[in-house]
Amino acid sequence: MPPLTALRAFEATARLSSFKAAAAELFVTPTAISHQIRQLEEYLGVRVLDRTPRSVSLTSKGKELYEATVSGFADIRRSVARLREIDNRKALTLSATTAFLSHWLVPRLAEIRHVLPELDLRLHASETIVKLQPGEIDVAIRYGKGPFAGVEATSLRIDTFAPVCSPRLNIVDLEDIRRVALIHVDGRTAPRPLPDWPRWCAGAGISGVNTTAGLHFSNGLHAMQAAIAGQGVAIVSLVLAADTLASGLLVQPFHHVLPGDIYHFVCAPAVSSRSDVEALRQWMRIELDAPRS
């Protein structure tokens, strides 16, 4: 290949029909441009430019080379523009509870990368509602009935709660509840009314069960892990337990469920029209409705 600097000097001179204009574009002197063209012609063994005191024109060989350089430099410019666009792509930060991220979103990160390869997603865990500010926290998953002030919200999925346990416990009917430990999550604040054992037993029509005895946890993650370990039966969100139920680590032995709140995708109005925000919103809407297999 001829030296790249010589090819750049030739392309600019041929396009602008001027040594002076080419020199100004490339931030060199006209003498340097003339030297580069002469070097190129010596390398090729042919003349590519006809020079007169007033003009510069392409020879027949020069026209052939110019077509190639125009195409080549245009491809390089397009590639550089794409690379800069990717490098300057804005990150999208999503905030959600630790439980939602751990149980639902993190297991699907590979799917997100496959379906939305251009998405630069960052995750932020918080047990409290955070203020959405573009460039800091752009979008969030919020749980409740709404409305949520100051944001644009899209309803994703109505949650439900039900007892789950390890299949090793071999629970097949309501009477089996009496022989296993009940797992409780203390301090749960949502949904209202709370999906606890007194409400579930009353709704399922089972009486005479000590609904306060058993294992008590302050964290829903720990309660679900205890259920997976076969330490008892826990009432959990069926959205958050979807993967463990699909894998067989947990089973849902009874059909009776308790209503939960709604998962919402919320975003700051300033980022609502961004293509990455809309893509993630649509993906989550579809994925939350899709059963796991």
Phi, psi and omega per residue, in radians:
M1 nan 2.479 3.019
P2 -1.155 2.805 3.095
P3 -0.996 2.416 -3.096
L4 -1.098 -0.648 -3.138
T5 -1.103 -0.618 3.110
A6 -1.195 -0.720 3.106
L7 -1.127 -0.707 3.106
R8 -1.108 -0.726 3.126
A9 -1.113 -0.726 3.134
F10 -1.132 -0.825 -3.090
E11 -1.059 -0.785 -3.127
A12 -1.158 -0.720 -3.136
T13 -1.143 -0.756 -3.132
A14 -1.164 -0.695 -3.107
R15 -1.214 -0.646 -3.061
L16 -1.717 -0.163 -3.131
S17 0.953 0.672 -3.099
S18 -2.855 2.267 3.028
F19 -1.156 -0.682 -3.084
K20 -1.150 -0.802 -3.133
A21 -1.149 -0.685 3.106
A22 -1.116 -0.709 3.130
A23 -1.094 -0.726 3.137
A24 -1.129 -0.704 -3.125
E25 -1.151 -0.658 -3.072
L26 -1.668 0.069 3.081
F27 1.034 0.766 3.042
V28 -2.331 -3.105 3.133
T29 -1.599 2.727 3.053
P30 -1.006 -0.586 3.103
T31 -1.092 -0.705 3.106
A32 -1.120 -0.678 3.104
I33 -1.108 -0.801 3.132
S34 -1.043 -0.718 3.132
H35 -1.119 -0.728 -3.140
Q36 -1.143 -0.695 3.120
I37 -1.149 -0.739 3.106
R38 -1.093 -0.720 3.094
Q39 -1.074 -0.711 3.124
L40 -1.123 -0.779 -3.126
E41 -1.135 -0.645 3.089
E42 -1.144 -0.659 3.131
Y43 -1.162 -0.738 -3.093
L44 -1.404 -0.480 -3.085
G45 1.377 0.266 3.107
V46 -2.409 2.797 3.097
R47 -1.583 2.309 -3.102
V48 -1.937 -0.307 3.132
L49 -2.323 2.416 2.952
D50 -1.700 2.253 -3.062
R51 -2.022 2.355 2.966
T52 -2.239 2.912 3.130
P53 -1.013 -0.400 -3.044
R54 -1.958 -0.223 -3.038
S55 -2.647 2.889 3.056
V56 -2.305 2.304 3.140
S57 -2.417 2.766 -3.114
L58 -1.448 2.446 2.944
T59 -1.413 3.054 3.121
S60 -1.086 -0.697 3.083
K61 -1.192 -0.623 3.125
G62 -1.144 -0.645 3.107
K63 -1.083 -0.700 3.135
E64 -1.119 -0.750 3.137
L65 -1.215 -0.644 -3.122
Y66 -1.105 -0.727 3.113
E67 -1.027 -0.691 3.138
A68 -1.219 -0.736 -3.109
T69 -1.225 -0.663 3.108
V70 -1.038 -0.812 3.137
S71 -1.122 -0.776 -3.101
G72 -1.134 -0.824 -3.138
F73 -1.178 -0.575 3.082
A74 -1.119 -0.727 3.098
D75 -1.103 -0.722 3.127
I76 -1.105 -0.762 -3.138
R77 -1.077 -0.746 3.125
R78 -1.112 -0.721 3.133
S79 -1.131 -0.743 3.121
V80 -1.096 -0.707 3.131
A81 -1.103 -0.715 3.119
R82 -1.142 -0.738 3.138
L83 -1.123 -0.694 3.109
R84 -1.158 -0.671 3.126
E85 -1.099 -0.741 3.111
I86 -1.148 -0.756 -3.096
D87 -1.152 -0.577 -3.110
N88 -1.623 0.107 -3.112
R89 -1.031 2.403 -3.119
K90 -1.348 2.407 3.030
A91 -1.312 2.632 3.108
L92 -2.064 2.004 -3.100
T93 -1.760 2.183 -3.138
L94 -1.966 2.304 3.101
S95 -1.885 2.424 3.087
A96 -2.773 2.992 3.108
T97 -1.199 2.761 3.096
T98 -1.035 -0.681 -3.136
A99 -1.103 -0.791 -3.126
F100 -1.135 -0.767 3.136
L101 -1.110 -0.816 -3.044
S102 -1.199 -0.815 -3.026
H103 -1.489 -0.561 -3.005
W104 -1.973 -0.894 -2.975
L105 -1.398 -0.831 -3.087
V106 -1.001 -0.728 3.096
P107 -1.095 -0.239 -3.109
R108 -1.864 0.144 -3.108
L109 -1.073 -0.645 3.114
A110 -1.114 -0.656 3.101
E111 -1.153 -0.710 3.118
I112 -1.078 -0.779 -3.138
R113 -1.108 -0.582 -3.138
H114 -1.288 -0.787 -3.071
V115 -1.388 -0.632 -3.099
L116 -2.164 1.211 -3.042
P117 -1.109 -0.406 -3.120
E118 -1.509 -0.087 -3.085
L119 -1.374 2.166 3.079
D120 -1.766 1.484 -2.993
L121 -1.634 2.288 3.034
R122 -2.051 2.486 -3.085
L123 -1.930 2.453 3.140
H124 -2.302 2.099 -3.124
A125 -1.665 2.287 3.094
S126 -2.693 2.380 3.097
E127 -1.541 -0.078 3.101
T128 -2.089 2.811 3.129
I129 -1.249 2.195 3.136
V130 -1.794 2.634 3.106
K131 -1.301 2.310 3.132
L132 -1.488 2.168 3.109
Q133 -2.396 2.101 3.133
P134 -0.916 2.328 -3.108
G135 1.587 -0.215 3.082
E136 -2.070 -1.398 2.994
I137 -2.013 1.945 -3.042
D138 -1.565 -0.756 -3.074
V139 -2.395 2.885 -3.124
A140 -2.691 2.783 2.957
I141 -1.825 2.059 3.137
R142 -2.010 2.581 -3.026
Y143 -2.080 2.112 -3.130
G144 2.790 -3.055 -3.115
K145 -1.526 -0.350 -3.093
G146 1.329 -3.113 -0.064
P147 -1.312 2.901 -3.136
F148 -2.023 2.090 -3.040
A149 -1.231 2.463 2.996
G150 1.389 0.104 -3.131
V151 -2.356 2.874 2.991
E152 -1.724 2.186 -3.026
A153 -2.062 2.433 3.055
T154 -2.168 2.144 3.116
S155 -1.212 2.323 -3.093
L156 -1.901 -0.840 -3.019
R157 -2.841 2.371 3.000
I158 -1.447 2.264 -3.090
D159 -1.540 2.692 2.994
T160 -2.395 2.726 -3.129
F161 -2.139 2.529 3.124
A162 -2.743 2.758 3.055
P163 -1.190 2.405 3.065
V164 -2.348 2.740 -3.140
C165 -2.797 2.995 3.051
S166 -1.242 2.462 3.085
P167 -1.087 -0.305 3.133
R168 -1.149 -0.381 3.135
L169 -1.298 -0.312 3.071
N170 0.971 0.856 3.086
I171 -1.506 2.148 -3.069
V172 -2.168 -0.371 3.116
D173 -2.507 3.007 -3.052
L174 -1.064 -0.575 -3.113
E175 -1.124 -0.394 3.135
D176 -1.165 -0.334 3.106
I177 -1.035 -0.517 -3.060
R178 -1.238 -0.361 -3.047
R179 -1.790 0.018 -3.118
V180 -2.110 2.817 3.107
A181 -1.339 2.407 3.035
L182 -1.570 2.328 -3.135
I183 -1.768 2.221 -3.079
H184 -1.994 2.605 2.986
V185 -1.971 1.842 -3.132
D186 -1.448 2.535 3.088
G187 1.453 0.124 3.087
R188 -1.139 2.309 -3.085
T189 -1.899 -0.238 -3.128
A190 -2.555 2.596 -0.018
P191 -1.399 3.058 3.048
R192 -2.055 2.345 -0.117
P193 -1.147 2.750 -3.028
L194 -1.188 2.466 3.067
P195 -1.450 1.391 -3.071
D196 -1.994 3.107 -3.069
W197 -1.169 -0.710 3.083
P198 -0.990 -0.776 3.140
R199 -1.174 -0.721 -3.095
W200 -1.174 -0.771 -3.133
C201 -1.106 -0.693 3.122
A202 -1.109 -0.748 -3.141
G203 -1.224 -0.551 -3.131
A204 -1.451 -0.160 3.111
G205 1.396 0.470 3.113
I206 -1.927 2.314 -3.098
S207 -2.178 2.968 3.100
G208 1.339 0.281 3.124
V209 -1.784 2.327 3.056
N210 -1.318 1.722 -3.008
T211 -1.469 0.104 3.064
T212 -1.896 -0.284 -3.124
A213 -1.363 2.830 3.076
G214 2.108 -2.670 -3.108
L215 -1.714 2.355 -3.112
H216 -2.066 2.288 3.117
F217 -2.225 2.612 3.056
S218 -1.630 -0.048 -3.051
N219 -2.306 2.230 -3.127
G220 -1.117 -0.538 3.097
L221 -1.070 -0.756 -3.130
H222 -1.192 -0.631 3.116
A223 -1.102 -0.729 3.135
M224 -1.196 -0.648 3.092
Q225 -1.120 -0.655 3.089
A226 -1.117 -0.673 3.104
A227 -1.138 -0.744 3.116
I228 -1.072 -0.621 -3.126
A229 -1.338 -0.045 3.105
G230 1.430 0.390 -3.084
Q231 -1.563 -0.037 3.113
G232 2.759 -2.885 -3.106
V233 -2.008 2.301 -3.107
A234 -2.128 2.499 3.014
I235 -1.576 2.032 -3.030
V236 -2.310 2.894 3.026
S237 -1.198 2.231 3.126
L238 -1.266 -0.340 3.015
V239 -1.203 -0.844 -3.098
L240 -1.273 -0.427 -3.130
A241 -1.620 0.059 -3.018
A242 -0.980 -0.766 -3.083
D243 -1.225 -0.728 -3.137
T244 -1.217 -0.544 3.054
L245 -1.222 -0.736 3.139
A246 -1.139 -0.579 -3.112
S247 -1.418 -0.240 -3.110
G248 1.569 0.001 3.080
L249 -1.149 -0.565 3.070
L250 -2.208 2.724 3.024
V251 -2.254 2.700 3.060
Q252 -1.881 1.684 -2.985
P253 -1.304 -0.315 -3.068
F254 -2.214 2.615 -3.092
H255 -1.450 -0.415 -3.064
H256 -1.173 2.259 -3.127
V257 -2.211 2.836 3.052
L258 -1.961 2.487 -3.112
P259 -1.253 2.552 3.050
G260 -2.010 -2.845 3.082
D261 -1.682 -2.860 -3.045
I262 -1.999 2.388 2.989
Y263 -1.466 2.270 3.136
H264 -2.121 2.509 2.943
F265 -1.677 2.061 -3.119
V266 -2.114 2.609 3.137
C267 -2.557 2.751 3.042
A268 -1.203 2.396 -3.131
P269 -0.931 -0.536 -3.090
A270 -1.172 -0.380 -3.104
V271 -1.949 0.049 -3.029
S272 -1.023 -0.611 -3.078
S273 -1.532 -0.047 3.112
R274 -1.108 2.449 -3.085
S275 -1.123 -0.617 -3.126
D276 -1.244 -0.588 3.093
V277 -1.148 -0.809 3.138
E278 -1.125 -0.683 3.135
A279 -1.113 -0.766 3.132
L280 -1.177 -0.691 3.125
R281 -1.057 -0.804 -3.131
Q282 -1.180 -0.671 3.123
W283 -1.100 -0.780 -3.113
M284 -1.168 -0.644 3.117
R285 -1.077 -0.757 -3.137
I286 -1.247 -0.790 -3.031
E287 -1.191 -0.626 3.129
L288 -1.189 -0.425 3.093
D289 -1.545 -0.221 -3.042
A290 -1.507 2.291 3.071
P291 -1.229 2.558 3.073
R292 -1.525 2.521 3.131
S293 -2.241 nan nan
